[in-house]
Amino acid sequence: AAAAAATGADVVYDVDEVGAQGRGFLYEPDEKDADDDASSDADAYNMSQLSLAPYPYEDDGLSDASSSPSISPAGTPQQEADPYQVFLGEVTESLRRGIQERVSLDNMTLEVNASKFAYNVSPSDAIQAIVEASLDIGEQAAGAKAERVLDEVKKTLKTLRAVLANYVRSPSDQVDAVYALQQACVNCAAFHKAPLFQRILHHLYELDIVEEDAVIEWFEACKEEELTPLERALHGQTVKLITWLKEADEEEDSSDEEESDEDDDEEEEEEEE
């Protein structure tokens, strides 16, 4: 028997398929749709056979350089530059050029400050760099004449006194300055010979960069430290200087006591009158 039909305005629907109140038709795929479904099934099967093994390719040289260390022409990995050494190089060149071109000390100090902040080094590193730079500039100025090294270094330190003094302000800074000189002399073979270290240290004292208390503090601290043979030799150079500084300090204290006693006597005499 023919199925009952639901009617629309111009369309008749099969009630058995869409219901009494339904509207629509049952979809029947044609041959093209059937072929597409079969192809999709085949693709799904092929996808399941794919491997996750890496795909071989040739390096085009555009890979991320950060994924592997840089290689020098000799075939060895290149080490990153030490920020302090870069800073030291800039300070040395700035001060050398400043002396040659008679740049004001204020401007030289500004250049050192700019490099200090650029490389984020500590104030003690700045002191170290200025001392090392002064020794290097003095040595270069002496040329091949070893006997002139001390005079040229003393001249350089005197010229750059204000630049160094900008960083050597407190007693602890003064101790840092003595250690800086010690390390600078260790780093350069030209200053291993006695008594260069002792005389340069004495010159810093004469320039009022370091006071006797700072030099004595450094000397006593070194006695408790594990020094290399070279550091111990430099330390030994200063024995006479330390003795002289201690005696001078004692004489100054004695003189202060005598002046204080004289002031007390004068006050007593005035009271008696």
C-alpha positions in Angstrom: 0.0 0.0 0.0 1.2 3.5 -0.7 2.5 5.4 2.3 0.4 8.3 3.6 1.8 11.7 2.6 2.2 15.0 4.4 1.6 18.0 2.2 3.3 21.4 2.2 2.5 24.3 0.0 3.8 22.7 -3.1 5.7 19.7 -1.8 4.6 16.2 -0.7 6.6 14.5 2.1 6.7 10.7 3.0 5.0 10.4 6.4 6.7 7.0 7.0 10.1 8.8 6.7 9.5 12.2 8.3 6.4 11.7 10.5 3.0 13.2 10.3 4.2 16.7 11.1 7.7 16.3 9.5 9.1 18.0 6.6 12.0 16.7 4.6 13.5 13.8 2.5 15.7 10.8 3.2 19.2 11.4 1.8 20.5 8.8 -0.6 24.2 9.1 -1.6 25.0 8.9 -5.2 27.9 7.0 -6.8 30.3 10.0 -6.5 29.7 10.4 -2.8 30.3 6.6 -2.3 33.7 7.0 -4.1 34.7 9.9 -1.8 33.9 7.9 1.3 36.0 5.0 0.1 38.9 7.4 -0.6 38.6 8.9 2.9 38.7 5.4 4.4 41.8 4.6 2.5 43.5 7.9 3.5 42.7 7.1 7.1 44.3 3.7 6.8 47.4 5.2 5.1 47.8 7.8 7.9 47.9 5.1 10.5 51.0 3.7 8.7 53.0 7.0 9.0 56.2 6.9 11.0 57.5 9.6 13.4 61.1 9.0 12.4 63.0 12.3 11.7 62.9 13.4 8.1 66.5 13.5 6.6 67.4 16.9 5.3 70.5 18.9 4.3 71.6 21.7 6.6 71.2 25.0 4.7 73.1 27.0 7.4 70.0 28.8 8.5 69.5 26.9 11.7 69.3 28.7 15.0 72.9 29.6 16.0 71.9 29.5 19.7 71.3 25.7 19.5 75.0 24.9 19.3 78.2 26.7 20.4 80.0 28.9 17.9 83.1 27.3 16.3 86.2 29.3 15.6 88.2 28.8 12.3 90.5 26.5 14.2 87.6 24.2 15.0 87.4 24.9 18.8 84.3 26.4 20.6 84.6 30.1 21.2 84.3 31.3 24.8 82.2 34.3 25.7 84.3 37.4 26.6 84.7 38.1 30.2 82.7 41.4 30.9 85.5 42.6 33.3 88.2 42.2 30.6 86.1 44.0 28.1 85.4 46.8 30.6 89.2 46.9 31.5 90.0 47.3 27.8 87.6 50.2 27.3 88.8 52.0 30.5 92.4 51.6 29.4 91.8 53.0 26.0 89.6 55.9 27.4 92.3 56.9 29.9 95.1 56.5 27.4 93.3 58.7 24.9 92.4 61.1 27.6 96.0 61.7 28.6 97.2 62.0 25.0 94.4 64.4 24.0 94.4 66.3 27.3 90.8 65.5 28.0 89.5 66.9 31.3 89.6 64.6 34.3 85.8 65.1 34.7 85.2 63.9 31.2 87.5 60.9 31.7 85.6 60.0 34.9 82.3 60.2 33.0 83.7 57.8 30.4 84.7 55.4 33.1 81.3 55.7 34.7 79.5 55.0 31.4 81.6 51.8 30.8 81.0 50.8 34.5 77.2 50.9 34.1 77.3 49.4 30.6 79.1 46.3 31.9 77.5 46.3 35.3 80.7 46.0 37.2 81.2 46.7 40.9 83.0 49.8 42.4 85.9 47.6 43.5 86.2 46.3 39.9 86.3 50.0 38.7 89.1 50.6 41.2 90.9 47.5 39.9 90.5 48.6 36.3 91.8 52.1 36.8 94.9 50.8 38.7 95.6 48.2 36.1 95.1 50.7 33.3 97.5 53.2 35.0 100.2 50.5 35.2 99.6 49.5 31.6 99.8 53.1 30.3 102.9 53.7 32.3 104.6 50.6 31.1 103.8 51.4 27.5 105.1 54.9 27.9 108.4 53.5 29.2 108.8 51.5 26.1 111.8 49.2 26.2 113.5 51.1 29.0 112.7 49.1 32.1 114.3 51.6 34.3 111.7 54.2 33.3 108.7 52.0 34.2 108.4 53.2 37.8 108.7 56.9 36.8 106.1 56.6 34.1 103.7 54.7 36.3 104.1 57.3 39.0 103.5 60.1 36.5 100.4 58.3 35.1 98.9 57.8 38.6 99.5 61.4 39.5 97.8 62.5 36.3 94.8 60.2 36.9 94.6 60.8 40.7 91.2 62.6 40.5 89.7 59.7 38.4 90.9 57.1 40.9 89.9 59.2 43.9 86.4 59.4 42.6 86.0 55.7 43.5 88.4 55.5 46.5 86.3 57.3 49.1 86.0 55.1 52.2 88.5 53.2 54.3 87.3 49.9 52.7 87.8 51.5 49.2 91.4 52.2 50.2 92.0 48.6 51.2 90.4 47.6 47.8 92.9 49.9 46.1 95.9 48.2 47.7 94.5 44.8 46.7 94.0 46.2 43.2 97.6 47.2 43.0 98.7 43.8 44.2 96.6 42.0 41.6 97.7 44.4 38.8 101.4 43.7 39.6 100.6 39.9 39.7 99.0 40.2 36.2 101.9 41.9 34.6 105.4 40.4 34.5 107.0 43.8 34.2 106.0 44.5 37.8 107.2 41.3 39.4 110.6 42.7 40.0 111.3 44.1 43.5 110.8 46.8 44.7 108.3 48.1 42.1 105.2 47.1 44.0 106.4 48.6 47.3 107.4 51.9 45.6 104.1 52.2 43.7 102.2 51.5 46.9 104.2 54.2 48.6 103.4 56.6 45.8 99.6 55.9 46.3 100.2 56.8 49.9 101.9 60.0 49.0 99.1 60.9 46.6 96.6 60.5 49.6 94.8 57.8 47.7 95.4 55.3 50.6 96.2 56.1 54.2 98.5 54.2 56.5 95.7 52.4 58.3 94.5 50.9 55.0 98.0 49.7 54.0 98.5 48.2 57.4 95.1 46.5 57.3 96.0 45.0 53.9 99.4 43.8 55.2 97.9 42.1 58.3 95.1 40.5 56.4 97.5 39.0 53.9 99.2 37.1 56.8 96.0 35.1 57.3 95.4 34.4 53.6 96.7 31.6 51.4 99.0 33.6 49.0 100.6 32.4 45.9 104.5 32.5 45.9 104.3 35.7 43.8 101.8 37.3 46.0 103.9 36.4 49.1 106.9 38.0 47.4 105.0 41.2 46.8 103.8 41.2 50.3 107.3 40.7 51.6 108.5 43.8 49.6 106.4 46.0 51.9 107.8 45.0 55.3 110.0 48.1 55.6 107.2 50.4 54.4 104.8 48.9 56.9 107.4 49.4 59.7 107.9 53.0 58.7 104.1 53.6 58.5 103.6 52.1 62.0 106.4 54.2 63.5 105.1 57.4 61.8 101.6 56.6 63.1 103.0 56.1 66.6 104.9 59.3 66.4 101.8 61.1 65.3 99.8 59.7 68.2 102.6 60.7 70.6 102.6 64.2 69.1 98.8 64.5 69.5 99.1 63.4 73.1 101.8 66.0 73.8 99.7 68.7 72.2 96.7 67.6 74.3 98.8 67.7 77.5 100.0 71.2 76.7 96.5 72.3 76.1 95.4 70.9 79.4 98.3 72.6 81.2 97.4 76.0 79.6 93.8 75.5 80.7 94.9 74.8 84.3 97.1 77.9 84.4 94.3 80.0 83.2 92.0 78.7 85.9 94.6 79.4 88.6 95.0 83.0 87.4 
